[in-house]
Amino acid sequence: MSKVAIVGRPNVGKSSLFNRLLGRREAIVADQPGVTRDVKEGRVESDLGGSFTLLDTGGLWSNDEWQEAIKRRIEFALRDVNLILFCVDGRSELSAADYEIADWLRTLRKDVVLVATKVDDPRHEEDPSIYELYGLGFGEPFFTAAEHARGTYELTDAILARLPEAEEAPEEETVRVAIIGRPNVGKSSLVNALVGDEHVIVADAAGTTRDSIDVRFDFGGRPFVLIDTAGIRRKPTEDVEYYSKLRSEQALSNADVAVLVIDPFELGDHEMRIANLALESGKPVVLAINKWDLVTDEQLTIFEKDIEAKLSHLYFAPKVYISALNDYGLHELLATVIRVYDTAHLRVSTSELNNWIDVWTQRQAPPNFKGKPLKLLYATQADVAPPTIVISVNNENFITRSYEQYLLNRIREDLGFMEVPIRLIWKARAKGGGKRVRL
């Protein structure tokens, strides 16, 4: 699929344009400059047919600590793009940074479309300062206002007209993996190590990643999307952190598998809360214990027991010991992700499930209340990812927690759902009965 990148100096409306062209709020937008640091991508679908991948990039020539890292990341992303949208603020005079970016873009020898943003009134196009845009050397500018969708439909048509025609190949089943964890635990370093390239910016400072970033690659013949999320803080202290947290939670809900990155030297209640987010969404979780190369023999047993105790509610989740710094355990991590993804999509036939129900009730009889036993009448698997088992009973009030846990354990071990969450739904057939759900 053809790629189009949006570039420009900070705070000229690149992320707003990105969201408008996608037709949804995908990138975080704020009044302050420098919110976007990494390269974020999404797919644009035209109403008239045609599509392309759109890249949102950080602000160039920002004159701050991120300037060089952002520029290197954009240079890497622009290697295989077909078209560049050079955004300038159509309401302001061109700055020195705009001219420097224009000179730099010419050295790339890429097709460039000049986009004047924030032009929400046609009268602004008659301002004499507008003629300055033609001096940049990229032809006639497109006048847009993302907030009001002014000029954006025409821009989409113009983009599609300048892209090479290509036949759409059928998409393979892609495994979407959300990399989650507290700030500064090594999520971005892990993403870069897995794909073997510097796709996302890494720094010692917490909060480097501000938005969820999708990175695509193949492993073992299967396509993956790694979603590098912003660190989930207990209590966000500013608007950008708040929206970063929401975007991380949204990325988790859209993922197939969650990889919870853990620093064994800083394991606490925060990891338990983050794991609960994944568990409540029904996602399989893989625990990636990072920095394992720094753990001494004396610390090894202590850390293993600490992880087991503090994340006891994820007793079924597989653990992989890794080091993003020296690539230790990364192949095992991806193989484990594939395994739990496949497990979460297993489906057991109704006849097989009911045969097992008979076996399980014979091994351990259901509870009995004052001569009225719990009867398991019928069971079926209603869904996958997470595997959802519906059991019809005579009265859901007769279900005890211990017997429910017994059946969950049996479902895991006998049906092959050992490493994934299971949703168990009790449905009463009795008149006036209800249902009870447990994950």
C-alpha angles and dihedrals in degrees: 000000000000117000128220123188129202113214137170143115120302122292099012093122101266095142092044089054090046091054093046094050090048091048094229139071100262103143127053112253123197137158092243118086123241099040092127113060106151130048114269123192138198139165122257116207118194120217088226094051131271131087142203141182113257123205124205113201139191123264115280123221091018095154092220136106092279097053099100095039091050092047092050091049092050092047089054092049094048094058093090104026121120098205138018124211106208107203124203129171105261092198096057137057115263113269130218087256091058091055092046092051090049091053091048093049091054090059090058092062092218130142107264131194117196113224122191108204133200092032096139097158125055089221089070088066089064094057111115091231089067090072087065088073092067089061090068088077100235099109127241114356125231110236112218143166109194094193092061097029089241111165095351096111090051089048091053091052091049091050093052090048091056097046123091116257113250135174113246109241116214110265118244121226104277123206109222112206122189113207104210137174145108120309118286095011094127103267096138092044089053092051091051092047093050094052095036096234142080098263096148131035116259124198138157091244117095115242097034091137108063102172137028110274124201117215118186125206142137128249125179091351093304125112116236135190112203111200110206104202131197114258110272108234125200093235119009111224099200140029095258091053090049093052090043089057092049091049091050091052090048091050089051092052090051094048129094096212133019122215109201108204111211130192103208089205091060105033114149147134090299091072089052091055093047091048089052090058090058094042094050090053090054094242122150109246128212115195109220107195101203130200090031089148088069095054114104124217089254092054097044099083092039093054094045091053091045092053092047093050099044095042097038091133087065093053090135096051114104118242123219120187111216147163116211088192097062100020093248114162097000097124090049089050093054092044089052091050090054091047096053091043090055091044092052089055096050116121125202119205118246093240093052092046093051091048088056091047088059091050094048095048090049091052092049120012117227117255120278125218116198092324094318110109126202108253122204100209105174140349135198137168106244100183149353133234090063102025103237119201120192116199121189113214137176093243127003090204089071092064114108124201092238093053091046090053090048091056093045090054091048092049090051097047103035100037098040100250094124100134104036137072116260127208111215117193121191114203121190118217093192117107110274091011123143137195138258126209129203130175 
